[in-house]
């Protein structure tokens, strides 16, 4: 199957998952996925922009409209919204609220406006965005520029990350940069610099500046990547492929460190049968102390067995962003090989576009016809063949 056929199938799935309220998380009739999700919807929206297809871009606009319409009065953006006739069911998170819904919403509004060359779209939602910015300031708690994220507070909602989670700090930087492309506010410029500085001080080895948690930083066996999170209890040391991809896209950290991160990721990826990078690596096993954070952290059923879901599973969506990071560092051959691996995964079981896969057995996990698995193909394909670039 050639790349164009994979791309066509991905576009078809995005079209099939388009509703009058926005992108649904899956075309499969599974209640929790037949909703407009903030992060899923925006990632599919970014793929819509990459595709240049007017119908998908219009669905992206509806996604953003649905999220804005259901923003909580305190600024929280819905994790997901389900509409059934005149009834609307809004969730701001399950066992904990979702910090990344806020950042993805801002990113989505601004990326759409940038693509359309329409600053008035940002102006239309300026009050919504400003509420989000104020809320994120409050989430710092200590006013030291990094947000404090609860366990289950983002896309890795059944995983072990909590506290100062790298992924969420980086998404905030991206959201602020996207908004400031239009706002051109010196206060926001300063905030971006301060958050970036704290990321580089606390997540990169050999920093001499004052750390949040000096003792545990000094005890931390840093590798060639930024650890996934830290809290008053210390650092979580897993490699977070999504977060480290965002760091490279945002050009945070020294160039040689970014190169080492890619080398580390490529070594893992090329040694795995799927040729995909796992979401978090290595997996947490039953003999690890952090297993206690995993074993009860689910609402319906336990899914984080080693090498599955967030616990070392391989997600086409995450690999799509890793592919964009490779392109940002001119690693075009690696990006092409990765796109082929994403397409091979999405093809399984007659193009079922599964949510994720067991990294060792290659068996699919989670929901089929998952829209952001299709989005990965579209984003990376268009990055390679059409030089599509997001506003970074």
N, C-alpha and C positions, 0 to 999 in steps of 0.2 A: 504494500500500500504506500503510495507516495505522499509527500508532505501536503500537497494541495488537497488531496482527498481527506486527510486528517483535519486540515483547516476547515474544509467545507462542512464536515461532520460537526466540528466544534461550533461553527456559526449556526448550524441548524439547531443544535441543542440550546444555544442562547435564545434563538427565536422561539423555540418551543416553550421555553421557561419565562417568556415575557408575558406579563399580565398588565391589566389596566392600571395597577398600582405600582408596578416596577418589576425588577427581576426576582424570581423565586429561587430559592437555594437549590432546588432539584425539580426536574420534570416529573419525577416519580411521585405518585399520590401518597405521600407520607406526611401526616399532619404537621409535624414540627418543621418540615422543610418546605411546605407549600406556604411560605411566608416571605415577606420582603425583609431580608436581614441587612443590617447596616454594613458590616464588613464584606459579606458575600456580595451584596448588591453593588457596592462601590467597586470592588475588584472586577466584577462582571462589567460594570460601567466603564472602567478603564480599558477593558478589552473591547468594548463597544467603540470607544474613541479610536482605539488602534485599528479597528476594522474599517472605520470610515462609513459604516452602513447607517443610513438615516433612521431606519426603523429601530435598530438597537440603541442608537444614541437618544432617541425619543424615550425609549424604555428607561434609560439611565436618568433622564430628566424626571420622569415620573417617580423613580426610586427615591431621588433626592427630595422631591416634593412630599412624598409620603412620610419620610423620616422627619422633615422639618415640621410638618403639620402635627406630628405626634410627639414633638419634643416636650419633655417634662418642664414644668414652670421653673424648676431649679437649674435647668440647662442640660440635663441628661438626654442623650439621644437614644431612641429605642434600640435594644438589641435586635428586636424583630417586631414586625407588625403583621397581623393576619386580618384580612377583611373578608367578610362573608355577607354579601348583600349590604344591608345597612349597618350591620354589626362590625365593630372594629375591636380587636383584641391586641393590646400592646404589652410587650414584655421589655423590661429594662435590665433583664438578667435573671439567672436561675438562682443557684446557691449563693451567688454574689453578683453585684452589678458589673457591667462590661465597660471598662475604661476605654477600650479601643473603638467603641461605637462612635464616641465623640470625635476622635481624631480622624477616623475614616470619613465621617460626614463632612468635616471641613475640607479634607483632601478632595473629596468628590465634587463639592460645590466649585472649588477653585480650578480643578483640572477640567471640568466641563466648561467653565467660563473661558479658560485659557484656550482650549481647543476651538471654541466657537468665536474667540476674539470678542467676547461680550462681557465687559466689566459690569454692566448693569445687572447681570445674574448674581454676581457677588453682592452688589448693593442691595438687591432684593432680599437676600438672606443674611445681611450684615448683623441684624439684631440677634438672630439665631447663633451666628458664629461668635459674637461677642459674649453671649451667655456661656458658650462652651469654653472660651478662653478664661473667663472668670472662674468657672468651675474647676478647670485644670490648675489654676493658681491655688485654689482651696485644697486640692488633692495633694499638694506638696506637704501640707501640714506644718513643716518646719521652715517654710519660706526659703529653702536653700536650692531651689531650681529643679530638683528631681521629684516626680510624682511618686506617691506611695500607693502601690496597687495590691488589692487583696488577692488571696489565693482564689483561683477561678475567675480572675478579673479581666480576662481577655480571650482571644481565640483559642488558646490552649487551656480550655476551661475545666479540664479534668487532670491537669498536670501539676507539677510541684513548684512552679515559679510563683514568687510573691515578693512583696516589698518593692525595692527599686528594680523593676523589671526592665531589662535593656530594650526589648521590643517596643514597649510603650513610650519610653523616653525618645526613641528614634522616630516613632510615628508622630509624636508631638512636634519634634523639630521639622519634619516634613510638612505637617499641617501649618505650622507657623510660617515656614518659608513660602508655601503655596499661597497663603492668605496675604502675606506681605508683598508678594508680587503685585498685588492690586492696591493694598492699603498704603504701602511705602511709609510705614510708621517707625520712627527711630526707636521708640520704646520696644516694639516687637523685634527690631534688629538686635537690640541689646539683649533681649531675653533669649533669642536664638543663640547668641554668642555665649551666654552664661550657662545655658543648658548643655550646649556642646562641650564647653570647658569641663563641666562636671562629669559628663560621660567619659571624656578622655582621661580625667584624673582618676576616676573610680573603677573603670572597666578595662584599662590598658596597663600592662606591666611597666615597671620602672618609672612611674610618675613620682616626682619629688614634692608635689604640692600637697596641701592638707587634704586628707581623705575623709569621707563620711565615717568610715569604720576602720581606722588606721591599723588596729591590731589584727583584724581578720584579713585585711588587704595584705599585710606583711607576711601572713601565714599561708596565703593563697598560692597554690602551684599554677601560676598562669601558663597557658599554652599560647599558640599562635592565633588566638581569636579572643573575642570578648566573652566572658562568662555570661550565662543567661540572666542571672539576678543576684542580688544580695539583700539582706535584711539585718536587723539587730542580731539575728542568730548566726550570721555569717554568709558566705557565698555559696551559690549553687553553681557547679562548675561545668555543667553540660554545654556542648556546642549547640547554639540555637541558630539553625540555618536561615530562618526568616530574618531574625534580627541582624545577624552579621551581613546578610545580603543588603539590608536597608542601610547599614553603616557604610558599606562600600558605595552604594548608590548616592548617598548623601556626602560622600567623601570625608567621612569622620575618621580620625586617626591617621598616623603617618603612612605614607605611600608604601614603604617597605613592610609595614605591619599588615596592610590590606593585601599585599601580594602573598604574604605568608598565610593569611587566612584562606585565600583562594587555593593555594597549594595544599593546605590541610584538608579543605573541603573536597578537592579533586581526588586526593588520595583515598578518602573514604568512599566517594561516589564511584570511582572506577573499580573498586574492589567488591562492590555489591552487585548481585545478579541483575537487579533492575537498572543499574547504572544511574540511579537517582540518589540525591542526598537525603538522608533521613531528617525529619523535622528537628528532633533533638537527639544528641548522641554523646555518650553511649546510653543505652537503655538503663532504667532503674530496675534492679532485680530484687527478689524477695529477701536477699541477705543484706541489702543496703538500708541504712537508717531512713532514707527518704521514702522507702516503700510505705511507711505509715502514713505519709501525706497522700499517697496514691490510693490506697486500698479502700478508703471510705469516700473519696472525692468523686462521687458520681450520683446522678439523680435517678436514673432508670436502670442501667446495667453497667457492670464493670467492663471497660473496653481497653484499658491501658496495660495489657499484657506486654512483656518485653518484645520489642520490634514491631509493635502495633500502635495505631492511633498516634497520640502525641509522644508516647514512650518509645521512640525509635522507629515509628512507622514512616513510610515514604509517601508524601503528598504531592501530586502533580502541581497543585497551586503554589506551594512553597518553592518548588523547583522552577516554576515560571519566574518568580522574583529573583531567584539565584541566577537564572539565565540572563535576566536584565542586568544584574550586577557584573556578570562576565562580560557582557557587551560594553558596559561602562568602562571596563579596563582593557578593552580591545582584545579580549580572549574569544575571538569569533569562532575559531574551530571548536573550542570546548563548548561554546553556546550551541553550535549546530549539532554536536553529538548529544548534548543534553535535550534539545528539542526532539531529536529522534527517540530518545529514551522516554520522554513525556508522552509522545504519540504512541509508542509501543504499549505503555501502561494504559492510556485512554482507550486503546483498541480492544483491550481484553474483554472477552465474552461479548463479541460483536459490538464493539464501541459502547461499552456500558459506562464509561467515564466515572469510574469509582472514586470515592472520596479519598481513600488512601490504601496502602498495601503493606503487608508484612514484609519487612526489608530483607529477611532471610529466605522465607518460603515463596515469596512473590504472590501470595494469595491476596485477593482483594478484601478490603474491609469497608465497613460503613455503607453509606447510601450510594446507589448507582445513579447515573444521569445527573451527577453533581455539577452545577453550572460553573463553579470556579475552577474545576478541573479542566473544563473546556476553555475557560478564560486564560489559563496558563498557555495553552497551545496558541491562542490568538495573539496574546501579548508578545510572546517570544518569536513566533513566526513573523509578525509585523515588525518587530525590532530588527530581525535579521534581514528580511527581504525588502522592507519599505523604509528602513531607518526610522521607524516610529520612536519618538522619545516623549516621556512624561515630563511635566513641569517639575523639576527637582530644585 
